[in-house]
Every structure is written in structure tokens, then in C-alpha cells.
Amino acid sequence: MTTDPAGLPEFVTFDQAAALLQQLEIDPTATAQSVRYLARARGERWPFGAGEGQVPYKKIANARTMDAKKLIEYLRAEPPNPHGRGQDKKPRRTSGAP
């Protein structure tokens, strides 16, 4: 695994976070949307937000930013599922099925 790069920015946007996760080989397929999805899906477990025990996002211009070191520490401890959402628990309905 790659170590933290020299000159790590203090704060990153979702887009910059995705690039950083790819660079550090934490999530080679990361995109800004996938990082946003993690934030929504993990809810209170996500380290950033307005909830109790969460670090507030820092607003820079029109962008919400996150502490880069805290994000990397969190995703190294709880990495994203490399296989997506997992297997279906039951068969999917086909279109046109009642």
C-alpha cells in the first residue's frame, strides 16, 4: 500500500478525495459520486457532517471540503466494498412483470 503523499492538502473536495483515494490505492475506482455515496450510505458512521461526533464540512467557495488526513484514516480503517452493493438477496423483478 502506498504511504501518504508528501504535501497532502489539509482539505479536499469530493473530487479531490476520489483522486487521492485512487493515488493511495484505497479505492482504485473512486469517483466524486462514489465518495458522496459513501457519505450518504454510511450516515452517522461517516466522520463528516453536522451530527454528534462528526467533524463539520468546511465550506470553501461553493464546495464542501473534508479534512484529508481524517478521511484517509477513516477509509483505511473502513474501506469501501470493492464489489459494490453485494449480491441480490432475491431475484430482481423484470420489467413488465406484475
N, CA and C atoms as a LAMMPS dump frame, in Angstrom:
ITEM: TIMESTEP
0
ITEM: NUMBER OF ATOMS
294
ITEM: BOX BOUNDS ff ff ff
-5.0000000000000000e+02 5.0000000000000000e+02
-5.0000000000000000e+02 5.0000000000000000e+02
-5.0000000000000000e+02 5.0000000000000000e+02
ITEM: ATOMS id mol type element x y z
1 1 1 N 0.844 -1.18 0
2 1 2 C 0 0 0
3 1 3 C 0.888 1.241 0
4 2 1 N 0.479 2.232 -0.726
5 2 2 C 1.228 3.474 -0.822
6 2 3 C 1.06 4.266 0.471
7 3 1 N 2.116 4.917 0.911
8 3 2 C 2.025 5.748 2.112
9 3 3 C 1.437 7.098 1.736
10 4 1 N 1.139 7.901 2.754
11 4 2 C 0.596 9.233 2.5
12 4 3 C 1.576 10.037 1.658
13 5 1 N 1.074 10.72 0.633
14 5 2 C 1.974 11.505 -0.203
15 5 3 C 2.486 12.735 0.535
16 6 1 N 3.666 13.159 0.163
17 6 2 C 4.201 14.395 0.725
18 6 3 C 3.342 15.544 0.212
19 7 1 N 3.148 16.532 1.02
20 7 2 C 2.368 17.684 0.587
21 7 3 C 0.875 17.405 0.526
22 8 1 N 0.381 16.494 1.355
23 8 2 C -1.045 16.193 1.407
24 8 3 C -1.807 17.464 1.741
25 9 1 N -2.85 17.811 0.954
26 9 2 C -3.588 19.035 1.267
27 9 3 C -4.32 18.897 2.599
28 10 1 N -4.555 20.018 3.238
29 10 2 C -5.255 19.993 4.523
30 10 3 C -6.713 19.602 4.326
31 11 1 N -7.353 20.169 3.291
32 11 2 C -8.758 19.895 2.999
33 11 3 C -8.902 19.455 1.551
34 12 1 N -9.868 18.553 1.297
35 12 2 C -10.133 18.087 -0.058
36 12 3 C -11.627 18.128 -0.348
37 13 1 N -11.959 18.394 -1.608
38 13 2 C -13.341 18.296 -2.062
39 13 3 C -13.626 16.822 -2.351
40 14 1 N -14.863 16.494 -2.694
41 14 2 C -15.191 15.116 -3.025
42 14 3 C -14.402 14.651 -4.254
43 15 1 N -14.226 15.529 -5.224
44 15 2 C -13.47 15.19 -6.431
45 15 3 C -12.001 14.944 -6.098
46 16 1 N -11.427 15.818 -5.303
47 16 2 C -10.028 15.653 -4.892
48 16 3 C -9.865 14.414 -4.01
49 17 1 N -10.872 14.13 -3.179
50 17 2 C -10.822 12.942 -2.327
51 17 3 C -10.777 11.685 -3.186
52 18 1 N -11.572 11.648 -4.251
53 18 2 C -11.576 10.481 -5.141
54 18 3 C -10.203 10.28 -5.772
55 19 1 N -9.597 11.352 -6.241
56 19 2 C -8.26 11.253 -6.846
57 19 3 C -7.241 10.772 -5.816
58 20 1 N -7.357 11.261 -4.597
59 20 2 C -6.441 10.862 -3.532
60 20 3 C -6.624 9.384 -3.177
61 21 1 N -7.862 8.915 -3.123
62 21 2 C -8.127 7.509 -2.817
63 21 3 C -7.571 6.598 -3.901
64 22 1 N -7.624 7.053 -5.146
65 22 2 C -7.029 6.287 -6.242
66 22 3 C -5.51 6.272 -6.107
67 23 1 N -4.928 7.434 -5.85
68 23 2 C -3.474 7.565 -5.732
69 23 3 C -2.926 6.696 -4.603
70 24 1 N -3.65 6.638 -3.478
71 24 2 C -3.197 5.867 -2.325
72 24 3 C -3.629 4.407 -2.389
73 25 1 N -4.28 4.023 -3.476
74 25 2 C -4.744 2.658 -3.707
75 25 3 C -5.7 2.168 -2.629
76 26 1 N -6.462 3.089 -2.043
77 26 2 C -7.501 2.714 -1.089
78 26 3 C -8.737 2.284 -1.864
79 27 1 N -9.052 3.013 -2.925
80 27 2 C -10.177 2.678 -3.808
81 27 3 C -9.786 3.069 -5.228
82 28 1 N -9.283 2.115 -6.015
83 28 2 C -8.8 2.438 -7.36
84 28 3 C -9.873 2.902 -8.328
85 29 1 N -11.143 2.676 -7.994
86 29 2 C -12.225 3.087 -8.894
87 29 3 C -13.017 4.27 -8.336
88 30 1 N -12.472 4.954 -7.358
89 30 2 C -13.187 6.058 -6.704
90 30 3 C -13.502 7.184 -7.68
91 31 1 N -14.706 7.73 -7.526
92 31 2 C -15.129 8.933 -8.238
93 31 3 C -15.728 9.876 -7.203
94 32 1 N -15.943 11.11 -7.596
95 32 2 C -16.579 12.058 -6.677
96 32 3 C -17.948 11.533 -6.257
97 33 1 N -18.68 10.944 -7.202
98 33 2 C -20.006 10.404 -6.891
99 33 3 C -19.92 9.232 -5.923
100 34 1 N -18.916 8.368 -6.075
101 34 2 C -18.813 7.223 -5.167
102 34 3 C -18.458 7.672 -3.748
103 35 1 N -17.661 8.725 -3.635
104 35 2 C -17.338 9.25 -2.303
105 35 3 C -18.582 9.892 -1.688
106 36 1 N -19.367 10.616 -2.486
107 36 2 C -20.629 11.185 -1.988
108 36 3 C -21.574 10.077 -1.541
109 37 1 N -21.621 8.993 -2.319
110 37 2 C -22.479 7.859 -1.962
111 37 3 C -22.063 7.281 -0.611
112 38 1 N -20.762 7.118 -0.392
113 38 2 C -20.291 6.619 0.897
114 38 3 C -20.763 7.526 2.035
115 39 1 N -20.679 8.827 1.813
116 39 2 C -21.104 9.78 2.844
117 39 3 C -22.587 9.605 3.169
118 40 1 N -23.417 9.43 2.135
119 40 2 C -24.859 9.252 2.366
120 40 3 C -25.165 7.89 2.966
121 41 1 N -24.55 6.85 2.433
122 41 2 C -24.87 5.489 2.845
123 41 3 C -24.394 5.173 4.263
124 42 1 N -23.286 5.733 4.657
125 42 2 C -22.744 5.411 5.985
126 42 3 C -23.339 6.27 7.088
127 43 1 N -24.051 7.314 6.721
128 43 2 C -24.771 8.128 7.698
129 43 3 C -23.924 8.586 8.869
130 44 1 N -24.322 8.195 10.063
131 44 2 C -23.642 8.638 11.287
132 44 3 C -22.23 8.067 11.415
133 45 1 N -21.936 6.985 10.702
134 45 2 C -20.575 6.422 10.76
135 45 3 C -19.593 7.249 9.948
136 46 1 N -20.107 8.059 8.998
137 46 2 C -19.248 8.925 8.179
138 46 3 C -18.686 9.998 9.103
139 47 1 N -17.389 10.263 9.051
140 47 2 C -16.79 11.171 10.032
141 47 3 C -17.119 12.648 9.836
142 48 1 N -17.752 13.028 8.732
143 48 2 C -18.022 14.442 8.459
144 48 3 C -19.519 14.704 8.4
145 49 1 N -19.917 15.87 8.855
146 49 2 C -21.326 16.252 8.815
147 49 3 C -21.678 17.114 10.005
148 50 1 N -22.981 17.249 10.241
149 50 2 C -23.458 18.105 11.324
150 50 3 C -23.887 17.3 12.544
151 51 1 N -23.781 15.983 12.474
152 51 2 C -24.22 15.13 13.574
153 51 3 C -23.254 15.121 14.738
154 52 1 N -23.725 14.513 15.827
155 52 2 C -22.904 14.41 17.028
156 52 3 C -21.706 13.508 16.745
157 53 1 N -20.536 13.97 17.116
158 53 2 C -19.316 13.203 16.906
159 53 3 C -18.745 13.326 15.5
160 54 1 N -19.414 14.084 14.633
161 54 2 C -18.901 14.283 13.279
162 54 3 C -18.177 15.618 13.185
163 55 1 N -17.193 15.66 12.301
164 55 2 C -16.444 16.889 12.051
165 55 3 C -17.212 17.663 10.974
166 56 1 N -17.515 18.934 11.201
167 56 2 C -18.251 19.687 10.179
168 56 3 C -17.438 19.829 8.887
169 57 1 N -18.165 19.822 7.758
170 57 2 C -17.515 20.122 6.484
171 57 3 C -17.055 21.573 6.538
172 58 1 N -15.975 21.88 5.856
173 58 2 C -15.512 23.265 5.761
174 58 3 C -15.924 23.765 4.388
175 59 1 N -16.622 24.875 4.354
176 59 2 C -17.099 25.446 3.098
177 59 3 C -16.013 26.351 2.519
178 60 1 N -15.58 26.034 1.309
179 60 2 C -14.615 26.869 0.591
180 60 3 C -15.248 27.201 -0.746
181 61 1 N -15.533 28.486 -0.958
182 61 2 C -16.286 28.943 -2.134
183 61 3 C -17.618 28.203 -2.144
184 62 1 N -17.919 27.459 -3.192
185 62 2 C -19.171 26.712 -3.268
186 62 3 C -19.004 25.241 -2.917
187 63 1 N -17.851 24.845 -2.473
188 63 2 C -17.57 23.43 -2.252
189 63 3 C -17.494 23.087 -0.77
190 64 1 N -18.002 21.883 -0.44
191 64 2 C -17.806 21.338 0.904
192 64 3 C -16.498 20.568 0.876
193 65 1 N -15.663 20.796 1.873
194 65 2 C -14.379 20.099 1.926
195 65 3 C -14.262 19.326 3.231
196 66 1 N -13.368 18.342 3.209
197 66 2 C -13.153 17.469 4.361
198 66 3 C -11.673 17.486 4.731
199 67 1 N -11.396 17.227 5.979
200 67 2 C -10.019 17.093 6.439
201 67 3 C -9.423 15.858 5.764
202 68 1 N -8.383 16.04 4.974
203 68 2 C -7.812 14.954 4.169
204 68 3 C -7.265 13.817 5.035
205 69 1 N -6.533 14.15 6.092
206 69 2 C -5.946 13.102 6.936
207 69 3 C -7.022 12.281 7.628
208 70 1 N -8.053 12.941 8.13
209 70 2 C -9.14 12.225 8.816
210 70 3 C -9.87 11.306 7.831
211 71 1 N -10.087 11.786 6.604
212 71 2 C -10.75 10.974 5.581
213 71 3 C -9.93 9.722 5.267
214 72 1 N -8.636 9.892 5.071
215 72 2 C -7.763 8.762 4.744
216 72 3 C -7.716 7.762 5.901
217 73 1 N -7.592 8.264 7.125
218 73 2 C -7.577 7.376 8.293
219 73 3 C -8.868 6.564 8.362
220 74 1 N -9.995 7.23 8.158
221 74 2 C -11.293 6.563 8.237
222 74 3 C -11.426 5.494 7.152
223 75 1 N -11.08 5.828 5.904
224 75 2 C -11.274 4.876 4.814
225 75 3 C -10.223 3.757 4.818
226 76 1 N -9.111 3.962 5.461
227 76 2 C -8.172 2.845 5.639
228 76 3 C -8.72 1.872 6.684
229 77 1 N -9.374 2.408 7.713
230 77 2 C -9.958 1.565 8.757
231 77 3 C -11.241 0.887 8.275
232 78 1 N -12.031 1.585 7.474
233 78 2 C -13.302 1.059 6.961
234 78 3 C -13.367 1.296 5.456
235 79 1 N -12.625 0.502 4.677
236 79 2 C -12.565 0.743 3.232
237 79 3 C -13.888 0.465 2.536
238 80 1 N -14.101 1.085 1.372
239 80 2 C -15.313 0.83 0.607
240 80 3 C -15.326 -0.622 0.112
241 81 1 N -16.515 -1.158 -0.078
242 81 2 C -16.669 -2.508 -0.609
243 81 3 C -16.234 -2.505 -2.075
244 82 1 N -15.213 -3.268 -2.433
245 82 2 C -14.736 -3.246 -3.818
246 82 3 C -15.696 -3.911 -4.796
247 83 1 N -16.695 -4.614 -4.282
248 83 2 C -17.637 -5.323 -5.144
249 83 3 C -18.991 -4.628 -5.238
250 84 1 N -19.06 -3.367 -4.844
251 84 2 C -20.321 -2.637 -4.946
252 84 3 C -21.272 -3 -3.822
253 85 1 N -22.545 -3.061 -4.149
254 85 2 C -23.558 -3.241 -3.116
255 85 3 C -23.754 -4.68 -2.691
256 86 1 N -23.14 -5.614 -3.382
257 86 2 C -23.255 -7.012 -2.996
258 86 3 C -24.292 -7.753 -3.822
259 87 1 N -24.46 -9.02 -3.525
260 87 2 C -25.381 -9.871 -4.28
261 87 3 C -26.825 -9.551 -3.928
262 88 1 N -27.718 -9.795 -4.891
263 88 2 C -29.144 -9.634 -4.64
264 88 3 C -29.587 -10.685 -3.629
265 89 1 N -30.451 -10.295 -2.695
266 89 2 C -30.954 -11.24 -1.711
267 89 3 C -32.06 -12.108 -2.309
268 90 1 N -32.758 -11.571 -3.301
269 90 2 C -33.777 -12.337 -4.025
270 90 3 C -33.765 -11.875 -5.474
271 91 1 N -34.343 -12.639 -6.378
272 91 2 C -34.299 -12.258 -7.799
273 91 3 C -34.962 -10.909 -8.047
274 92 1 N -34.413 -10.175 -8.99
275 92 2 C -34.995 -8.884 -9.354
276 92 3 C -36.218 -9.104 -10.223
277 93 1 N -37.138 -8.195 -10.116
278 93 2 C -38.328 -8.259 -10.972
279 93 3 C -37.96 -7.766 -12.343
280 94 1 N -38.465 -8.415 -13.347
281 94 2 C -38.222 -7.952 -14.714
282 94 3 C -39.286 -6.93 -15.069
283 95 1 N -38.951 -6.036 -15.993
284 95 2 C -39.938 -5.027 -16.39
285 95 3 C -41.121 -5.718 -17.054
286 96 1 N -42.295 -5.256 -16.764
287 96 2 C -43.497 -5.848 -17.316
288 96 3 C -44.056 -6.952 -16.439
289 97 1 N -43.311 -7.355 -15.427
290 97 2 C -43.814 -8.397 -14.522
291 97 3 C -44.828 -7.78 -13.565
292 98 1 N -45.869 -8.519 -13.223
293 98 2 C -46.897 -7.97 -12.329
294 98 3 C -46.393 -7.726 -10.919
